[in-house]
Amino acid sequence: MTRKKVAVFLIFYLFMTVCCADAKAADNRLSINAKAFVLMDPISGRILLEKNSQDKMAMASTTKIMTAIIALEKGDLRSLIKVSPRAVSIGGSSFYLRPGEVLTLEDMLYGLLLPSGNDAAVAIAEHIGGTEEKFVKMMNQKALELGALDTHFANPHGLDHPEHYTTARDLAIISRYAWKHNKFREIVQTKTKEIKYGDFTRQISSTNRLLWEFNGADGIKTGYTGKAGRCLVATAKNNGFRLISVVLGSQNHFEESKKLLDYGFKNYKLTNIILKNNYFATVDVEKGVFQKVDLVAKDSIILPMKEDENVDFKLIVPEEINAPVSRGEQIGQLQIYVDDELVASTSLIASKDVPLRKYYHILDRILRFWMKWDLNY
């Protein structure tokens, strides 16, 4: 069969050890009573474990992850925030702000994410958005941009509201994005902080007990309301391997987050699946100086894997392309499936330039042919 007649979708299999029944049994032994949870690899975005992960639920103060994202992207950390009476009047967990007090946005973010100050959330929202309502619109717009389509914010702090909800999966997506911000990472892994305003000094501590109790834990955010129950977005790193867990509607969010993270680190290991610039296919080039071009992987892909999981690759490539072709140009795609679930992909790119064949190229070929023929003769 010629290359042109090969199907566009080519599938080949790389099998690891198959033992699905044992894998399910291991998952069943993990006792998590939270209403919903997710365990995610933040590099690939792969969901390793989940339960009711797409159910819409109250999120309590895990809301403040998005509040911090908007503040970091729209604000200046050195800008000064004057505390309004509205911010001071908000109930729930507090940074204990006072009317007329002036703090930097950076200090407010510590007050938002460590003691989980609802007053800090309102002060930040008014400072960045002009009004709390305008700031909330920014939060909802960002959720849509990130693909958190089952999330809707009604406020910047997380107090219960019928139109304020998320899913465990969406919250993992939002948290994965937040973790890309250097300042966010710096703040959420801080255990204690001293904040000064004039002669007044605050000593604040993180509400996230995992920072003290779980090896490698360095974030992210707790939450609690009567409707939401106990919530926690946690992250930890072990031997270069990071995981993010989300627990919603739990009675013991710290212990259940520990169980999830422990399970991930004990049962998965980072595995090189694809190496950058590895060869995967060859494509015919019409009207090119070269008749074919090799396609290589644009990126390396590393995934957390169990020993009993199957990895499949699917190549999506055209039968033929037209010159000119530029080195690095995307020609196709390589998709990676784990147990029939698409978990990652990378572009297949041209390994070299293929200029358009012009008249002088044709003439050169003719001359070379005749010179070779004449010498042989």
C-alpha positions as CSV (number, residue, x, y, z in Angstrom):
1,M,0.0,0.0,0.0
2,T,1.4,3.4,-1.0
3,R,1.9,6.2,1.6
4,K,-0.8,8.3,-0.1
5,K,-3.4,5.6,0.5
6,V,-2.6,5.3,4.2
7,A,-5.5,6.6,6.3
8,V,-5.3,10.1,7.7
9,F,-5.7,8.8,11.2
10,L,-2.9,6.3,12.0
11,I,-3.1,4.5,15.4
12,F,-0.3,2.6,16.9
13,Y,-0.1,1.2,20.4
14,L,2.5,1.3,23.1
15,F,1.4,-1.2,25.8
16,M,2.4,-1.0,29.4
17,T,1.2,-3.8,31.8
18,V,-2.6,-4.3,31.7
19,C,-4.2,-4.9,35.0
20,C,-7.4,-2.8,35.1
21,A,-9.3,-4.9,37.7
22,D,-6.5,-4.3,40.3
23,A,-6.4,-0.6,39.5
24,K,-10.1,-0.2,40.2
25,A,-9.8,-2.1,43.4
26,A,-7.0,0.2,44.5
27,D,-9.1,3.3,43.8
28,N,-12.0,1.8,45.8
29,R,-9.8,1.4,48.8
30,L,-9.3,5.2,48.8
31,S,-12.0,6.4,51.2
32,I,-12.9,10.0,50.5
33,N,-16.2,11.2,51.9
34,A,-16.2,14.7,50.4
35,K,-19.1,15.5,48.1
36,A,-16.8,16.1,45.2
37,F,-13.0,16.0,44.6
38,V,-10.4,16.1,41.9
39,L,-6.7,15.1,41.8
40,M,-4.9,16.8,38.9
41,D,-1.4,16.9,37.3
42,P,-0.9,20.6,36.8
43,I,1.6,20.2,34.0
44,S,-0.6,18.3,31.5
45,G,-3.9,19.1,33.2
46,R,-4.6,15.3,33.4
47,I,-7.3,14.4,36.0
48,L,-6.0,11.4,37.9
49,L,-8.9,10.8,40.2
50,E,-12.3,12.5,40.5
51,K,-15.8,12.2,42.1
52,N,-18.8,14.3,41.2
53,S,-16.2,16.6,39.6
54,Q,-18.7,18.4,37.3
55,D,-21.5,18.9,39.9
56,K,-22.1,22.6,40.6
57,M,-21.4,23.4,44.2
58,A,-20.7,26.3,46.6
59,M,-17.0,27.0,46.9
60,A,-16.7,29.3,49.9
61,S,-13.3,31.1,50.2
62,T,-11.7,29.1,47.5
63,T,-13.3,31.9,45.5
64,K,-10.4,34.1,46.5
65,I,-8.1,32.2,44.1
66,M,-9.9,34.0,41.3
67,T,-10.0,37.2,43.2
68,A,-6.2,37.0,43.5
69,I,-5.8,36.2,39.8
70,I,-7.7,39.4,38.7
71,A,-5.8,41.5,41.3
72,L,-2.5,40.2,40.0
73,E,-3.3,40.7,36.3
74,K,-5.2,44.0,36.6
75,G,-3.5,45.8,39.5
76,D,-0.1,47.2,40.6
77,L,1.2,45.5,43.7
78,R,2.6,48.8,44.9
79,S,-0.7,50.7,44.5
80,L,-2.4,51.9,47.7
81,I,-5.8,50.8,48.7
82,K,-7.9,52.9,51.1
83,V,-10.3,50.8,53.0
84,S,-14.0,51.7,52.7
85,P,-16.7,51.3,55.3
86,R,-18.3,48.7,52.9
87,A,-15.2,46.5,53.1
88,V,-15.0,46.7,56.8
89,S,-18.7,45.8,57.3
90,I,-18.5,42.4,55.4
91,G,-19.0,39.4,57.7
92,G,-17.1,36.1,58.0
93,S,-13.4,35.6,58.1
94,S,-11.5,38.8,58.4
95,F,-8.2,40.6,57.9
96,Y,-9.5,43.0,60.5
97,L,-9.2,46.1,58.4
98,R,-10.2,49.5,59.7
99,P,-12.1,52.3,57.8
100,G,-9.7,54.7,56.1
101,E,-6.7,52.4,56.6
102,V,-4.3,52.4,53.6
103,L,-2.4,49.3,52.6
104,T,-0.7,48.2,49.4
105,L,-2.3,45.8,47.1
106,E,0.5,43.3,47.9
107,D,-0.3,43.5,51.6
108,M,-4.0,43.1,50.8
109,L,-3.3,39.9,48.9
110,Y,-1.6,38.4,51.9
111,G,-4.6,39.4,54.0
112,L,-6.9,37.8,51.3
113,L,-5.1,34.5,51.0
114,L,-3.6,33.8,54.4
115,P,-6.3,34.7,57.0
116,S,-8.9,34.6,54.2
117,G,-10.1,38.1,54.8
118,N,-13.5,38.8,53.3
119,D,-12.9,42.5,54.0
120,A,-9.6,42.3,52.0
121,A,-11.6,40.7,49.1
122,V,-14.1,43.6,49.0
123,A,-11.3,46.2,49.4
124,I,-9.4,44.7,46.5
125,A,-12.5,44.4,44.3
126,E,-13.4,48.1,44.9
127,H,-9.8,49.1,44.1
128,I,-9.5,47.1,40.9
129,G,-13.0,47.2,39.5
130,G,-14.2,50.6,40.9
131,T,-17.2,48.6,42.3
132,E,-17.6,45.1,43.6
133,E,-20.0,44.4,40.8
134,K,-17.6,45.4,38.1
135,F,-14.9,43.3,39.6
136,V,-17.2,40.3,39.8
137,K,-17.8,40.7,36.0
138,M,-14.0,40.4,35.5
139,M,-14.0,37.2,37.5
140,N,-16.7,35.7,35.4
141,Q,-15.1,36.7,32.2
142,K,-11.8,35.2,33.3
143,A,-13.6,31.9,34.2
144,L,-14.9,31.7,30.7
145,E,-11.5,32.4,29.2
146,L,-10.0,29.6,31.2
147,G,-12.7,27.1,30.2
148,A,-14.3,27.0,33.6
149,L,-17.7,27.0,32.0
150,D,-19.7,25.6,35.0
151,T,-18.5,28.4,37.3
152,H,-20.2,31.6,38.2
153,F,-19.2,34.2,40.7
154,A,-21.6,36.5,42.6
155,N,-19.0,38.1,44.9
156,P,-15.2,38.2,45.5
157,H,-15.1,36.5,48.9
158,G,-17.2,33.3,48.7
159,L,-20.0,33.9,51.2
160,D,-23.1,31.8,50.2
161,H,-25.2,33.1,47.3
162,P,-27.5,31.1,45.0
163,E,-25.6,32.3,41.9
164,H,-22.2,31.6,43.3
165,Y,-20.9,28.2,42.4
166,T,-18.2,26.1,40.7
167,T,-17.2,22.5,40.2
168,A,-14.3,20.5,41.5
169,R,-12.9,20.2,37.9
170,D,-13.4,24.0,37.2
171,L,-11.7,24.9,40.5
172,A,-8.7,22.7,39.6
173,I,-8.5,24.5,36.2
174,I,-8.6,27.9,37.9
175,S,-6.0,26.9,40.5
176,R,-3.7,25.4,37.8
177,Y,-3.8,28.8,36.1
178,A,-3.3,30.8,39.3
179,W,-0.2,28.7,40.1
180,K,1.6,30.1,37.0
181,H,1.8,33.5,38.7
182,N,5.0,33.8,40.7
183,K,3.5,36.2,43.3
184,F,0.5,33.9,43.8
185,R,2.9,31.0,44.5
186,E,4.9,33.1,46.9
187,I,1.9,34.2,48.9
188,V,0.0,30.9,49.2
189,Q,3.1,29.0,50.5
190,T,3.7,31.6,53.2
191,K,2.9,30.3,56.7
192,T,3.0,33.6,58.7
193,K,3.5,37.2,57.7
194,E,3.9,40.5,59.5
195,I,1.9,43.4,57.9
196,K,2.6,47.0,59.1
197,Y,0.5,50.1,58.7
198,G,1.9,53.1,60.5
199,D,2.4,52.0,64.2
200,F,-0.1,49.2,63.8
201,T,1.3,45.7,63.1
202,R,-0.7,42.6,62.2
203,Q,0.7,39.1,62.6
204,I,-1.2,36.8,60.2
205,S,-1.1,33.1,59.6
206,S,-2.3,30.8,56.8
207,T,-5.5,28.9,57.4
208,N,-4.0,26.0,55.4
209,R,-2.7,23.5,58.0
210,L,-1.2,21.4,55.2
211,L,1.7,23.8,55.1
212,W,2.7,22.5,58.5
213,E,1.4,19.0,58.3
214,F,2.1,17.5,54.9
215,N,5.6,17.1,53.5
216,G,6.0,19.2,50.3
217,A,2.7,21.1,50.7
218,D,3.0,24.7,49.5
219,G,-0.6,26.0,48.8
220,I,-3.3,26.9,48.1
221,K,-6.6,27.9,49.7
222,T,-9.1,26.8,52.3
223,G,-12.8,27.6,52.5
224,Y,-15.8,27.1,54.7
225,T,-19.5,28.1,54.8
226,G,-22.6,26.4,56.0
227,K,-23.7,25.6,52.4
228,A,-20.3,24.7,51.0
229,G,-19.0,22.7,53.9
230,R,-15.2,22.4,54.3
231,C,-13.3,23.0,51.1
232,L,-9.6,23.0,50.2
233,V,-7.5,23.4,47.1
234,A,-4.1,21.9,48.0
235,T,-0.9,21.4,46.1
236,A,2.3,19.6,47.0
237,K,5.5,18.6,45.4
238,N,7.3,15.3,45.9
239,N,10.6,14.4,44.1
240,G,9.9,16.9,41.4
241,F,6.3,15.7,40.9
242,R,3.5,18.2,41.7
243,L,-0.1,17.5,42.2
244,I,-3.2,19.7,42.8
245,S,-6.1,18.4,44.8
246,V,-9.6,19.9,45.2
247,V,-12.0,18.8,47.9
248,L,-15.5,20.3,48.2
249,G,-18.2,19.6,50.8
250,S,-15.9,17.7,53.1
251,Q,-16.2,17.2,56.9
252,N,-12.4,16.9,57.2
253,H,-10.8,18.7,54.2
254,F,-7.3,18.5,55.5
255,E,-7.2,14.7,56.1
256,E,-9.0,13.9,52.8
257,S,-6.7,16.2,50.9
258,K,-3.7,14.4,52.4
259,K,-5.2,11.0,51.3
260,L,-5.6,12.2,47.8
261,L,-2.1,13.6,47.5
262,D,-0.6,10.6,49.2
263,Y,-2.5,8.3,46.7
264,G,-1.2,10.3,43.8
265,F,2.5,10.3,44.9
266,K,2.4,6.6,45.8
267,N,0.6,5.3,42.7
268,Y,1.9,7.5,39.9
269,K,5.3,8.5,38.6
270,L,6.3,11.0,36.0
271,T,7.0,9.2,32.7
272,N,8.6,10.5,29.5
273,I,5.9,9.8,26.8
274,I,7.2,12.0,23.9
275,L,10.6,13.6,23.4
276,K,10.8,16.9,21.6
277,N,12.0,16.5,17.9
278,N,11.4,12.8,17.8
279,Y,10.4,11.6,14.3
280,F,6.8,10.4,13.9
281,A,5.8,10.6,10.2
282,T,6.8,11.5,6.6
283,V,4.6,13.5,4.3
284,D,4.8,14.0,0.5
285,V,5.4,17.5,-0.6
286,E,3.9,18.6,-3.9
287,K,6.0,21.0,-6.1
288,G,8.8,21.1,-3.5
289,V,12.5,21.0,-4.0
290,F,12.3,17.9,-1.8
291,Q,9.6,15.3,-2.4
292,K,9.1,14.5,1.2
293,V,9.5,16.1,4.7
294,D,9.8,14.4,8.0
295,L,7.5,15.4,10.9
296,V,8.8,15.6,14.4
297,A,7.2,16.4,17.8
298,K,7.1,20.0,18.7
299,D,7.2,19.4,22.5
300,S,8.2,16.8,25.0
301,I,5.3,15.3,26.9
302,I,5.7,14.0,30.5
303,L,2.7,12.4,32.2
304,P,2.1,10.9,35.6
305,M,1.4,7.2,34.9
306,K,0.5,4.1,36.8
307,E,2.3,0.9,35.8
308,D,-1.0,-0.7,34.7
309,E,-2.1,2.0,32.3
310,N,-2.2,1.8,28.5
311,V,-0.8,4.6,26.4
312,D,-2.0,5.0,22.8
313,F,-0.8,7.4,20.2
314,K,-2.9,8.8,17.3
315,L,-1.3,10.7,14.4
316,I,-3.3,13.1,12.5
317,V,-1.4,14.0,9.3
318,P,-2.4,15.0,5.7
319,E,-1.6,12.7,2.9
320,E,0.2,15.5,1.0
321,I,1.1,19.1,1.4
322,N,2.1,21.9,-1.0
323,A,5.4,23.7,-1.0
324,P,6.8,25.9,0.3
325,V,7.1,24.4,3.8
326,S,9.0,26.2,6.6
327,R,11.0,24.4,9.2
328,G,8.9,24.3,12.4
329,E,5.6,24.7,10.5
330,Q,2.8,22.8,12.0
331,I,1.7,20.0,9.7
332,G,-0.2,17.6,11.9
333,Q,-0.9,16.6,15.4
334,L,0.0,13.8,17.8
335,Q,-2.6,12.9,20.4
336,I,-1.9,10.8,23.5
337,Y,-4.6,8.6,25.0
338,V,-4.4,6.9,28.4
339,D,-6.9,4.0,28.6
340,D,-8.9,5.5,25.7
341,E,-9.0,9.0,27.3
342,L,-7.4,11.9,25.4
343,V,-5.0,13.4,28.0
344,A,-2.4,15.4,26.0
345,S,-1.3,16.4,22.5
346,T,1.5,18.1,20.6
347,S,1.9,19.5,17.1
348,L,3.9,17.6,14.5
349,I,6.1,20.1,12.7
350,A,8.3,20.1,9.6
351,S,11.9,19.1,10.3
352,K,13.3,21.3,7.5
353,D,12.5,23.9,4.9
354,V,11.1,22.7,1.6
355,P,11.2,25.6,-0.9
356,L,8.9,25.8,-3.8
357,R,10.4,24.1,-6.9
358,K,11.0,26.8,-9.6
359,Y,12.2,26.6,-13.2
360,Y,15.9,26.8,-12.4
361,H,15.5,23.9,-10.0
362,I,13.9,21.9,-12.9
363,L,16.7,23.0,-15.2
364,D,19.3,22.0,-12.7
365,R,17.8,18.5,-12.4
366,I,17.8,18.1,-16.1
367,L,21.4,19.2,-16.4
368,R,22.5,16.9,-13.6
369,F,20.7,14.0,-15.2
370,W,22.3,14.6,-18.6
371,M,25.8,15.1,-17.1
372,K,25.4,11.8,-15.2
373,W,24.1,10.0,-18.3
374,D,26.9,11.4,-20.4
375,L,29.6,10.3,-17.9
376,N,28.1,6.9,-17.7
377,Y,28.0,6.7,-21.5
